[in-house]
Amino acid sequence: MTGHDFVSTLIVLQLAAPAASLVVIGLPALFDRNLSETATRRVVGGGFGVGFMAGLCMFAVLASRRFAPEIVHAGTWFRVGHHEATIHLVADALSVPYVCFSSGLCWLINAFAGKYMHREPGFTRFFVLLAVFGTGMNLMVLADSIDVLFAGWECVGISSALLIGFFLERTNAIRAALRGYVTYRICDVGLLAASVVVHRAVGTGDFDRLFGPEWPHAPCLVSSTTASIVSLLIVFAAMGKTAQVPFSGWLPRAMEGPTPSSAIFYGALSIHAGAYVLLRCGPLLDASPVASTCLILIGAASAAHASVVGRVQTDLKSMLAYASMTQASLILVEIGLGWRVIPLVHVVGHAILRSLQILRSPSALHDRHELEAAIGGHPQLGGWSPLAWLPSGAREAAYRIALERGYEEMAVGRFVVGPLTRLLERAAEAESRWVAWLAGERKGTRM
């Protein structure tokens, strides 16, 4: 077996292992023959474990070659005229470290969730969605075309929304899932439109037709106009997954889901999916100062918003949600500044820290109560805040703004949701009158 064939086998194994675990536990569940909790946990853990080991082998092979990219041509999805959607996967200096990290973290979360979800009525459903997420995440990371990336992106989104609403008996969880799903749908239009523009410009969705394969120093191969349009659309898509203003309201609500899914989605992997796509398409950002500037402004504004609002949260998971939003926003700023390796290291470091904090949040609350009982009161707050420089009146105003979450939801409701709802209501009324008129005409004709 040649080196290329060996790497190709490892890349396919990265996708096949979690997908196989999904089939093994999913098919019996369709016929109401769920596997035991131990078997379910071991099957899904085995899939992620095999993927992680394959990733480590792939990392070792590519490191020996100084991360020369390897592309797997898995065929053509469909072809219409001179347009084609190909199934191409890539192993390079960006995808290999990231897929090792994501597979290893999913493996860890699987082990934690096996005990956390013990005797939960939706135990099998949780692990099915975890396998869907892991498969979609690996597909998105290894994608070498925007079409394959979009497929993985959607798997991540649908599993995220379903896990937010995992506890079906809770009204707040269902509303939070709907909020997250609608936000995803709105922002995913950006990635879908970017795919259309790419196909229109080069006739295929392959990334090697947009920029060179030498990450992070790949050249842009399309015009600055095309690069700017595609970059702006991808930035818009990333705003939804990364919970940037004004699409940040869903993230604190997403903590209604189980703690393991909150850790892996909103502390580690899903919250950084937009950053990964921007890193992958970095050469397009380099050729588009407008998109880079927009990314810096959006990230800076969202980081300031999350930092201020997070300081007044009274529950631990909401505090961690805004902390994740702050760091994810700073990562977008770093990408907009033209950095590539630093944001990648930032993503991995932040994901490890935040997922650990979210996993430990139930124990942290218990430890806090024990500390309060030991000292006979609340411990004093420590740390320095830049708000200390402001006069007392300004600090009070900032506190009110933070309590209202920056008036973001009020503004979105008044200036976006409200007018859109009224427009749709009027359209529905006009449609009803039109249908009634048509029915009357037909009735008169029959008479």
C-alpha positions as CSV (number, residue, x, y, z in Angstrom):
1,M,0.0,0.0,0.0
2,T,1.4,3.4,-1.0
3,G,1.6,6.4,1.4
4,H,-1.3,8.1,-0.5
5,D,-3.5,5.0,-0.2
6,F,-2.7,4.7,3.5
7,V,-3.7,8.3,4.2
8,S,-6.8,7.9,2.1
9,T,-7.8,4.9,4.1
10,L,-7.3,6.8,7.4
11,I,-9.4,9.7,6.1
12,V,-12.2,7.4,5.1
13,L,-11.9,5.7,8.5
14,Q,-12.4,9.0,10.2
15,L,-15.9,9.2,8.7
16,A,-16.8,5.6,8.6
17,A,-16.1,4.8,12.3
18,P,-18.6,7.2,13.8
19,A,-21.1,6.6,11.0
20,A,-20.9,2.9,11.6
21,S,-21.6,3.4,15.3
22,L,-24.6,5.5,14.3
23,V,-26.0,2.7,12.2
24,V,-25.3,0.0,14.9
25,I,-27.3,1.8,17.6
26,G,-29.7,3.6,15.3
27,L,-31.2,0.7,13.3
28,P,-32.3,-1.3,16.4
29,A,-33.8,1.9,17.9
30,L,-36.0,2.3,14.8
31,F,-37.7,-1.0,15.7
32,D,-37.9,-0.1,19.4
33,R,-35.1,-2.6,20.2
34,N,-32.6,-0.3,21.9
35,L,-29.3,-1.7,22.9
36,S,-28.3,-1.7,26.5
37,E,-26.8,1.4,28.0
38,T,-23.4,-0.3,28.3
39,A,-23.5,-1.6,24.7
40,T,-24.6,1.8,23.4
41,R,-21.9,3.7,25.2
42,R,-19.2,1.2,24.0
43,V,-20.3,1.2,20.4
44,V,-20.3,5.0,20.1
45,G,-17.1,5.3,22.1
46,G,-15.5,2.7,19.9
47,G,-16.4,4.7,16.8
48,F,-14.9,7.8,18.2
49,G,-11.9,5.9,19.6
50,V,-11.1,4.4,16.2
51,G,-11.5,7.8,14.6
52,F,-9.1,9.3,17.1
53,M,-6.5,6.7,16.6
54,A,-6.8,7.0,12.8
55,G,-6.3,10.8,13.3
56,L,-3.2,10.3,15.3
57,C,-1.7,8.0,12.6
58,M,-2.6,10.5,9.9
59,F,-1.0,13.2,12.0
60,A,2.2,11.2,12.3
61,V,2.3,10.4,8.6
62,L,1.7,14.0,7.5
63,A,4.1,15.4,10.1
64,S,6.8,13.3,8.6
65,R,6.0,14.9,5.2
66,R,5.9,18.4,6.7
67,F,2.1,18.4,6.3
68,A,2.0,18.2,2.5
69,P,-1.7,18.0,1.7
70,E,-3.4,14.8,0.7
71,I,-6.7,15.0,-1.2
72,V,-9.0,12.0,-1.6
73,H,-11.3,12.1,-4.6
74,A,-14.3,10.0,-3.5
75,G,-16.4,10.7,-6.6
76,T,-19.0,13.1,-7.9
77,W,-22.2,13.7,-6.0
78,F,-24.1,15.0,-9.1
79,R,-23.4,16.8,-12.4
80,V,-25.7,19.3,-14.1
81,G,-24.4,20.8,-17.3
82,H,-20.9,22.1,-16.6
83,H,-21.6,22.3,-12.9
84,E,-20.6,19.4,-10.6
85,A,-20.7,18.7,-6.9
86,T,-17.7,16.6,-6.0
87,I,-17.0,14.5,-2.8
88,H,-13.4,15.5,-2.0
89,L,-11.7,15.2,1.3
90,V,-8.4,16.7,2.4
91,A,-5.8,16.0,5.0
92,D,-3.5,19.0,5.7
93,A,-2.1,21.2,8.4
94,L,-5.5,22.5,9.4
95,S,-7.9,19.5,9.0
96,V,-5.7,16.8,10.6
97,P,-5.0,18.5,14.0
98,Y,-8.6,19.7,14.2
99,V,-10.1,16.2,13.4
100,C,-7.8,14.6,16.0
101,F,-9.0,17.1,18.5
102,S,-12.7,16.8,17.7
103,S,-12.6,13.0,17.7
104,G,-10.7,12.8,20.9
105,L,-13.1,15.3,22.6
106,C,-16.2,13.4,21.4
107,W,-14.6,10.2,22.8
108,L,-14.1,11.9,26.2
109,I,-17.7,13.3,26.2
110,N,-19.1,9.9,25.4
111,A,-17.4,8.4,28.5
112,F,-18.7,11.2,30.7
113,A,-22.3,11.0,29.2
114,G,-22.5,7.2,29.8
115,K,-22.7,7.9,33.5
116,Y,-24.4,11.3,33.4
117,M,-27.3,10.0,31.2
118,H,-27.7,6.8,33.2
119,R,-31.4,5.7,33.3
120,E,-32.5,8.7,31.3
121,P,-35.5,7.8,29.1
122,G,-33.8,9.4,26.1
123,F,-30.4,7.6,26.6
124,T,-30.2,6.0,23.2
125,R,-31.5,9.2,21.5
126,F,-28.7,11.2,23.1
127,F,-26.0,8.9,21.8
128,V,-27.6,8.7,18.3
129,L,-27.5,12.5,18.1
130,L,-23.9,12.5,19.5
131,A,-22.9,10.1,16.7
132,V,-24.7,12.3,14.1
133,F,-22.8,15.3,15.4
134,G,-19.4,13.5,15.4
135,T,-19.9,12.2,11.8
136,G,-21.0,15.7,10.7
137,M,-18.1,17.4,12.4
138,N,-15.5,15.1,10.9
139,L,-17.2,15.5,7.5
140,M,-17.1,19.3,7.8
141,V,-13.5,19.4,8.9
142,L,-12.2,17.0,6.2
143,A,-14.2,18.6,3.4
144,D,-12.3,19.8,0.4
145,S,-15.4,21.2,-1.3
146,I,-18.1,23.6,-0.2
147,D,-20.8,21.0,-1.0
148,V,-19.3,18.4,1.4
149,L,-18.7,21.1,4.0
150,F,-22.3,22.2,3.8
151,A,-23.5,18.6,4.4
152,G,-21.4,18.3,7.5
153,W,-22.4,21.8,8.6
154,E,-26.1,20.8,8.5
155,C,-25.5,17.6,10.5
156,V,-23.9,19.7,13.2
157,G,-26.8,22.2,13.2
158,I,-29.7,19.7,13.3
159,S,-28.0,17.6,16.1
160,S,-27.4,20.8,18.0
161,A,-31.0,21.9,17.8
162,L,-32.4,18.4,18.8
163,L,-30.1,18.2,21.8
164,I,-31.1,21.7,23.0
165,G,-34.6,20.4,23.1
166,F,-33.6,17.0,24.4
167,F,-35.8,17.2,27.5
168,L,-39.2,17.1,25.7
169,E,-41.2,17.7,28.9
170,R,-39.6,21.1,29.4
171,T,-41.3,24.0,27.6
172,N,-38.3,26.2,27.9
173,A,-36.1,23.6,26.3
174,I,-38.4,23.3,23.3
175,R,-38.6,27.0,22.9
176,A,-34.8,27.3,23.1
177,A,-34.4,24.5,20.5
178,L,-36.7,26.4,18.2
179,R,-34.8,29.6,18.7
180,G,-31.5,27.9,17.9
181,Y,-32.9,26.1,14.9
182,V,-34.5,29.3,13.4
183,T,-31.2,31.2,13.9
184,Y,-29.3,28.4,12.2
185,R,-31.7,28.4,9.3
186,I,-31.4,32.1,8.8
187,C,-27.6,32.2,8.8
188,D,-27.2,29.0,6.9
189,V,-28.6,30.8,3.9
190,G,-25.2,32.6,3.8
191,L,-23.3,29.3,3.3
192,L,-25.9,28.0,0.7
193,A,-25.6,31.3,-1.2
194,A,-21.8,31.1,-1.1
195,S,-22.0,27.6,-2.6
196,V,-24.2,29.0,-5.4
197,V,-21.7,31.8,-6.1
198,V,-18.7,29.5,-6.0
199,H,-20.4,27.1,-8.5
200,R,-21.3,30.1,-10.7
201,A,-17.7,31.4,-10.6
202,V,-15.7,28.2,-11.1
203,G,-18.2,25.6,-12.1
204,T,-17.6,23.4,-9.1
205,G,-17.4,23.6,-5.3
206,D,-13.9,22.4,-5.0
207,F,-11.7,24.5,-2.7
208,D,-8.6,23.9,-4.9
209,R,-10.4,26.0,-7.6
210,L,-10.7,28.9,-5.1
211,F,-7.3,28.8,-3.4
212,G,-4.2,26.8,-3.2
213,P,-3.8,23.7,-0.9
214,E,-0.8,25.0,1.1
215,W,-2.5,26.1,4.3
216,P,-2.0,28.6,5.9
217,H,-0.1,30.4,3.1
218,A,-2.4,29.4,0.2
219,P,-2.9,32.0,-2.6
220,C,-6.3,33.1,-3.7
221,L,-7.1,31.9,-7.3
222,V,-10.3,33.9,-8.0
223,S,-11.0,37.6,-8.5
224,S,-11.2,40.0,-5.6
225,T,-14.9,40.5,-6.3
226,T,-15.7,36.9,-6.1
227,A,-13.6,36.5,-3.0
228,S,-15.3,39.4,-1.3
229,I,-18.8,38.1,-2.1
230,V,-18.0,34.5,-0.9
231,S,-16.2,35.8,2.2
232,L,-19.1,38.1,3.3
233,L,-21.6,35.2,2.8
234,I,-19.4,32.9,4.9
235,V,-19.0,35.5,7.6
236,F,-22.8,35.8,7.7
237,A,-23.1,32.0,8.0
238,A,-20.5,31.9,10.8
239,M,-22.3,34.5,12.8
240,G,-25.1,32.1,13.5
241,K,-23.0,29.2,14.7
242,T,-20.6,31.5,16.7
243,A,-23.5,33.4,18.3
244,Q,-22.4,36.9,17.2
245,V,-24.5,40.0,17.7
246,P,-27.4,40.2,16.7
247,F,-27.7,36.4,16.6
248,S,-26.4,35.7,20.1
249,G,-29.7,35.3,22.0
250,W,-29.9,31.5,21.3
251,L,-26.6,30.6,23.0
252,P,-27.5,31.1,26.8
253,R,-30.9,29.4,26.1
254,A,-29.0,26.4,24.5
255,M,-27.8,25.5,28.0
256,E,-31.3,23.9,28.5
257,G,-29.8,20.7,27.0
258,P,-27.9,18.0,28.9
259,T,-24.6,19.1,30.3
260,P,-22.5,16.8,28.1
261,S,-24.0,18.2,24.9
262,S,-23.6,21.8,26.2
263,A,-19.9,21.1,26.8
264,I,-19.1,19.6,23.4
265,F,-21.4,21.9,21.4
266,Y,-21.3,25.4,23.1
267,G,-18.0,25.0,24.9
268,A,-15.9,23.2,22.4
269,L,-16.8,22.2,18.8
270,S,-20.1,23.7,17.5
271,I,-19.3,27.2,18.8
272,H,-16.1,27.1,16.8
273,A,-17.5,25.6,13.6
274,G,-17.8,29.1,12.0
275,A,-14.2,29.9,13.0
276,Y,-13.0,26.6,11.3
277,V,-14.8,27.5,8.1
278,L,-13.2,30.9,8.1
279,L,-9.8,29.4,8.7
280,R,-10.3,27.0,5.8
281,C,-11.3,29.9,3.5
282,G,-8.6,32.2,4.9
283,P,-7.1,33.0,1.4
284,L,-10.5,34.5,0.4
285,L,-10.4,36.7,3.5
286,D,-6.9,37.8,2.6
287,A,-8.1,38.9,-0.8
288,S,-11.1,40.8,0.7
289,P,-10.3,43.7,3.0
290,V,-14.0,44.5,3.3
291,A,-14.9,41.0,4.7
292,S,-11.9,41.1,7.0
293,T,-12.9,44.5,8.4
294,C,-16.5,43.4,8.9
295,L,-15.3,40.3,10.7
296,I,-13.1,42.4,13.0
297,L,-15.9,44.8,13.8
298,I,-18.5,42.0,14.4
299,G,-16.1,40.0,16.6
300,A,-15.1,43.1,18.6
301,A,-18.7,44.2,19.2
302,S,-19.8,40.7,20.1
303,A,-16.9,40.2,22.5
304,A,-17.7,43.5,24.3
305,H,-21.4,42.6,24.5
306,A,-20.7,39.1,25.8
307,S,-18.2,40.3,28.3
308,V,-20.5,43.0,29.8
309,V,-23.6,40.8,29.8
310,G,-21.8,37.8,31.2
311,R,-20.8,39.7,34.3
312,V,-24.4,40.0,35.6
313,Q,-25.6,36.4,35.0
314,T,-26.7,34.6,38.1
315,D,-26.5,31.0,37.0
316,L,-23.2,29.2,36.2
317,K,-24.1,27.8,32.8
318,S,-25.2,31.2,31.5
319,M,-22.0,32.7,32.7
320,L,-20.0,30.0,30.8
321,A,-22.2,30.5,27.7
322,Y,-21.3,34.2,27.6
323,A,-17.6,33.4,28.3
324,S,-17.6,31.0,25.3
325,M,-19.2,33.8,23.2
326,T,-16.5,36.2,24.3
327,Q,-13.6,33.9,23.3
328,A,-15.3,32.8,20.1
329,S,-15.7,36.5,19.2
330,L,-12.0,37.2,19.9
331,I,-11.0,34.2,17.7
332,L,-13.0,35.8,14.8
333,V,-11.1,39.1,15.4
334,E,-7.8,37.2,15.2
335,I,-8.9,35.6,11.9
336,G,-10.0,39.0,10.5
337,L,-6.5,40.4,11.4
338,G,-5.0,37.8,9.1
339,W,-3.7,35.4,11.7
340,R,-4.1,31.7,11.1
341,V,-2.1,29.5,13.4
342,I,-2.8,31.6,16.5
343,P,-6.6,31.3,16.1
344,L,-6.2,27.5,15.6
345,V,-4.3,27.2,18.9
346,H,-6.8,29.6,20.6
347,V,-9.7,27.3,19.4
348,V,-8.1,24.2,20.8
349,G,-7.1,25.7,24.1
350,H,-10.4,27.5,24.7
351,A,-12.4,24.4,23.8
352,I,-10.5,22.2,26.2
353,L,-10.9,24.7,29.1
354,R,-14.5,25.5,28.5
355,S,-15.7,22.0,28.0
356,L,-14.0,21.0,31.3
357,Q,-15.7,23.9,33.0
358,I,-19.1,23.0,31.7
359,L,-18.7,19.4,32.5
360,R,-17.7,20.3,36.1
361,S,-20.4,22.9,36.5
362,P,-22.8,20.7,38.6
363,S,-19.9,19.8,40.9
364,A,-18.8,23.4,41.1
365,L,-22.2,24.4,42.4
366,H,-21.9,21.8,45.1
367,D,-18.4,22.9,46.0
368,R,-19.6,26.5,46.2
369,H,-22.4,25.6,48.6
370,E,-19.9,23.7,50.8
371,L,-17.5,26.7,50.8
372,E,-20.3,29.1,51.8
373,A,-21.3,26.8,54.6
374,A,-17.7,26.5,55.8
375,I,-17.0,30.3,55.9
376,G,-20.5,31.2,57.0
377,G,-21.4,33.4,54.1
378,H,-20.8,34.3,50.5
379,P,-17.1,34.6,49.5
380,Q,-16.0,38.0,48.3
381,L,-15.8,38.6,44.6
382,G,-12.3,39.1,43.3
383,G,-10.7,40.2,40.1
384,W,-10.3,43.5,38.3
385,S,-12.8,44.9,35.8
386,P,-12.2,47.7,33.2
387,L,-15.6,49.1,34.3
388,A,-13.9,50.2,37.5
389,W,-12.5,53.1,35.5
390,L,-16.0,54.4,34.8
391,P,-17.8,56.9,37.0
392,S,-20.5,55.5,39.2
393,G,-23.3,56.7,37.0
394,A,-21.8,55.1,33.9
395,R,-21.3,51.8,35.9
396,E,-25.0,51.9,36.9
397,A,-26.0,52.4,33.2
398,A,-23.8,49.6,32.1
399,Y,-25.3,47.4,34.7
400,R,-28.8,48.1,33.5
401,I,-27.8,47.5,29.9
402,A,-26.2,44.2,30.9
403,L,-29.3,43.1,32.7
404,E,-31.3,43.7,29.5
405,R,-28.6,41.8,27.6
406,G,-27.6,44.9,25.7
407,Y,-31.2,45.4,24.5
408,E,-30.3,43.1,21.7
409,E,-33.5,41.0,21.9
410,M,-35.7,44.0,22.2
411,A,-34.1,45.6,19.1
412,V,-34.4,42.4,17.1
413,G,-38.0,41.8,18.2
414,R,-39.0,45.4,17.4
415,F,-37.2,46.1,14.2
416,V,-36.8,42.6,12.6
417,V,-39.2,40.0,14.0
418,G,-42.2,42.4,14.5
419,P,-42.2,43.9,11.0
420,L,-41.5,40.5,9.4
421,T,-44.4,38.9,11.4
422,R,-46.8,41.7,10.3
423,L,-45.6,41.3,6.7
424,L,-46.3,37.6,6.8
425,E,-49.7,38.2,8.4
426,R,-50.7,40.6,5.7
427,A,-49.4,38.2,3.0
428,A,-51.6,35.4,4.6
429,E,-54.6,37.7,4.6
430,A,-54.0,38.6,1.0
431,E,-53.6,35.0,0.1
432,S,-56.9,34.2,1.8
433,R,-58.8,36.9,-0.1
434,W,-57.2,35.7,-3.3
435,V,-58.2,32.1,-2.7
436,A,-61.7,33.2,-1.7
437,W,-62.0,35.3,-4.9
438,L,-60.9,32.4,-7.0
439,A,-63.3,30.0,-5.2
440,G,-66.1,32.5,-5.9
441,E,-65.3,32.8,-9.5
442,R,-65.2,29.1,-9.9
443,K,-68.5,28.7,-8.1
444,G,-70.1,31.4,-10.3
445,T,-68.8,29.6,-13.4
446,R,-70.3,26.3,-12.3
447,M,-73.6,28.0,-11.7
